[in-house]
Amino acid sequence: MRFLGLTAAVYAVVIADGTLSSSCTAATKLKVMSFNLRTSIANDPCPSGCWDQRKSRVKQLVERYQPDLIGTQEGAPDQIQFFENQLSFSSTGECAGDCRWNERDSIFYKTERWKLLESSTFALSDTPDILPSNTWGLQYLRAAVIARFQDKATSRVVCMLNTHFDITLGQPQSAILVAKRLSQHCQAEDTVLMTGDLNAVPQSSAVLYLADQGPVDGSYTPIPMYDTLTAAGAGGPTWIGPSFGSHPVDCKYDYVFSRRDNHTCLRNGTVLVDTFDGYSSSDHAVLLSEFCLGRECSGCIALDYVSMMCQEHAYVLAVEKLLNCDIPLRAQYIRVLFSEITRISNHLLAVCCHALDVGAMTPYFWGFEERENSPCLTGKQYPPSLQNQPDYAVPLLTRQHFTSRFTSIGLTALPLTKTPNARHAVMVSVKAVLLGAAAVTCLSCEAKAGAIDISVGGAAAMTTQGQYAPLASTQLKVMSFNARTSLANDKCPSGCWEQRRWRAKQLVEKYEPDLIGTQEGAPDQIKFFTSNMSYASLGELL
C-alpha cells in the first residue's frame, strides 16, 4: 500500500505542476513514413511514371496523411527541392556520390515541431566515413543518413536512420553497419526508428538480423528492433513495379523498424496504395507507421502469463481511486472485456490441467498451445498490434488516448455457438460496443428481437433487452462486396483469385468496414476473409 500511495503522490505532483492536467493530456502522436520516390533521373514514361506527372500525386499523398517524419530513398536534387519548397519540409542527408547520378537518402522533418540535434551520412561500405565509397562491389553507390530530433514541445528525442540497400550484394554487411551506427548514435531514452528500401524480403538474413530473429556471421544485432508493419498486420508486398499501378504485385522490400521500449507504442501500420487518376505516386508502395510517445507502455506484451493484465487492472484502479480520478466509461468497458478474456482463456488451460490427475500430459500441452494461439491473447486480430491491449491498463487513461484509428479495433474471430434456449449467442465485434451503439439489431433471430448475448461473463455493457449504455459515439460502416467466385477460374493476373485476394485485403483494410455482406463466395474465399482479415462469418453454402 505504501508503494501505491507513493505512486499516487507522484502522479499528484505531475498534475499539480501542470505537466499532466486533471483532464489527463494525451500522449504525443508520431507518424513516420518510408517513401521510395523512384528517382527522376530514370526518365520513366508519362503519364504513369515521369516525375512531372508524379510530383502532384506525391504532394496529395503527403498532404493527405500528414507524416511528421519521412525517410525517402532514390531522391534526386529536383525531388528534394520539391519536398522542401512545395511541402514545407526541411531535410537532412547527403548524396551517396555525385548528386547528378547518385541518389540521396533523406529524412524530412518540420522545423516548427523538431529541432535537429545531430545528423550524419555514411557510406554502405567498409569505409563508411568516406563518401563516396564502395568496397562491397555494389551495383550503385549506397549510403544511409542518421539523425536525432528533439520535439520542441515535449523535449522527447527521436533517433532515426534511413537507407537504401543494394539490389543483390552487401545486404547482410549493410544490416550490420546500420545497426552498429544506431547503437552508437541513439541514446537509451531515445525513440529509435529505421526506414528504408532494403531490397530484401522478410526471410532474408539482413531483415532477420535487424528484427533480432537471426544472426549474421554468428553475431546478433546490438539494437533489437521489430518490423512495425508486420506487427500491425500489414506485412504484405510493397513492390508495385514499372506500371505505377494501383497495388503492389510482388515482394516486400520496404520497412519501418522500431526499437521496443516503454515510451514508444505502435498504434497502426499501413501500406498505402492510394492512386490518383489511376496511377500510384511511385513504383513502391508508401509505408506509414503511427506511434504514441511519452506515455509509459504496459510492461506485459500479452494477456496471459499469470494474468498480468488483471494484476495491472487492479493496480491502476488503486492509483485512480487514490487520486479520485475518473476515466471514460468506454475505457472501463475495455478493461473489463480484456480481463474477462484473460479469465476465459485461463479456464481453457485449467480444464486441461485436470487431465494431469490421471497422468495424461497431452491435454495439458494442447490446452497451453491453444491458449497461446488464441487471437485474444496474441493480438493477431488487432490491426495496431498487441501493444494496444495492455495500454488500456495504465493510470489516468482519458478520451484523448483514443485516436480515430483506435476505435476500429475489434474482436471478430470468436466462434458462433448456440445457447440452451436456441438463441444464437454471438460475440459481437467489440468495436461495435466501444463505438457506443445505443441499440444492437439482432443479427440472427431464432427468438425475439434483442436476443443477442455477450458471452464474456459479465461485462455489463449489454442489458437484457439488447441495449447498450450510451458511450462516446455512434458509427457503423457496412460494405456490400461481390467477391466474384474463385470457381470461375478467371485468368491471371487480372481476374484469378490468387491475385485478387490481396487487392480485396488491401481494400477492406483501407476502409475498415464493421459488417460486410459478400456474394459469390467460394469456400477458399470465405476462409481468406476469416483467416487473413480477422472476420467471423455467418451463412451457409447453397
Phi, psi and omega in degrees: 000324177298324179295316179295320179297321178296317178299316179298321179296320178299314179297324179296321177296317179301318179293320184295324184273002174091356179297321177227109185286174179296341176277357174063086186303141181291153176291160181286131179269147179219125175247125182240131184240138170248127192219105170279112189283345191059100189307141178290344179294338184291340180054051176292155185290151173270153001270354189290314192240347184292145184297326179302327178273322186286333187297329177290326176293319178300316181298315180296320182293315180295318180292331180290319187258348173050058178290152177272323179226137180232126171259116182250149175237156178066025182286126172266164183306318181291331178286320176299316180297324179298315180297320183287321185272319187267337182243003173061036174259150165262162184220159172223146183140158179230156178292150179290339178200214175301121186297342179290333186232356183234146184287161172238118172277122188234158168241121180260141182210161178262122184292337179291339178254321191249140169254123179283114181276316179199156180203145176206152176242136180225152181279148173275089183193179177286346177239070189296334183277001177252117177247129354281158179205137180209098181250001183252010179068031182292152181295323178230160172294134183232151180211176176216150177241137177232139183210154174242128182241140176248127176291121185294335182275324187245349184069007177287144186251134174247125176254119189229138176238140177228138185205173178217107181285162177292160185294319185230327189251153170073013182292313177299318179296322179295319179298317178298318183293313183292324177295321178297316180295321177299316181294332180279321187268326186275137180267167188300325184270359181286149163280122186253125181228151175218127176242156176165159168265106186267356182050032183220139180280163184302334182273359182288156181296327181295314181290317178299324178295312181295327180273010178059037180246006179181156181269162168236125183055036176082000182242147177260161183298141177281351181221085184300134178228178176221154179281110187292328180292318177295319178298331180270006179078022181233046186269030182280187184295155180233353183272118179267316176096184187291351178286339186051043185278200190265356181203151176296140184251341186196137166063144173258114180245340189254148188214152164233110179261154175216146173279139176285130174206178186272005179227013176231103184252123177290130179253325182193156174217136186219137168267110186278125181238031181297139176239156180226116186057034176088359183237150176276172182275348180201178176272000171241147170292152179266137180256141178224122175242139183241136184230161165246132181244151167093350176247130186299129176281157179298151181285337182261151183244011174209170188264003181248220183057079180059030173055053181301321181298319179295321179293318178293327177301313179297321180297311184291328176298320179296315180299314183292325178290322177297328179270354184055044183252125178267143176244161183302147180301323181299318179296324178297318178299316182298316180300316181295318180300314181292324177295321179292322177298319177298316181298314181297317181294326177292327177296325177302314179290324182297319179300316180291333179295332180297336179295339178296335181295336179253014174082017181258120181268331186302313180301324180296312180296322178297315181297319178297317180296317181295323178295320180292329181274354182299131178299334179292333182265317186283339181082008183293342182268359185252111184309316183277026173080163186291349178294338185293326185293307179297336182294345176285339180265061174232149181296149172062043178288135185228174180299327182294342180282352179261107177278171178298328178285332183297324186291351181265005179287130181220155171255104187236016188244011179277151190286158175273128179231174176242138177274165183302331181272022173069012174273152175278122174263108186253131169283093181295144178310127180299334179296330176293325177293313187289331180283352167086037177298131181290332177210155180242129177285140180295121185282328178219116193249095165261356178226196184286166178302146180088010184269048176246128179251144171265108188271060176237020169070047169107015172287108196279039178279341186246135174269172181292341177272006180080022181255142174261147170294140181302131179244211192290315186203169178237124182205135179215126177251125181239131182240138170252128191220106170279109189282354186053100189308140177289346179291345183288342180055047177294157187285152175269153000270356189288316192240345185292145184296328178303326177271321186289334186298327179287328175293319178299318180297316181296321181294314181295318179293332180290319187258347173049060178290150176278322179228138178233127171259113182255150176236156179064025183285124172270164183306319181291331178286320176298317179298323179297317180296318183282329184271322188256346180235009168064033175255146164269160184225153173237146179133161180229153176288140179285000000 
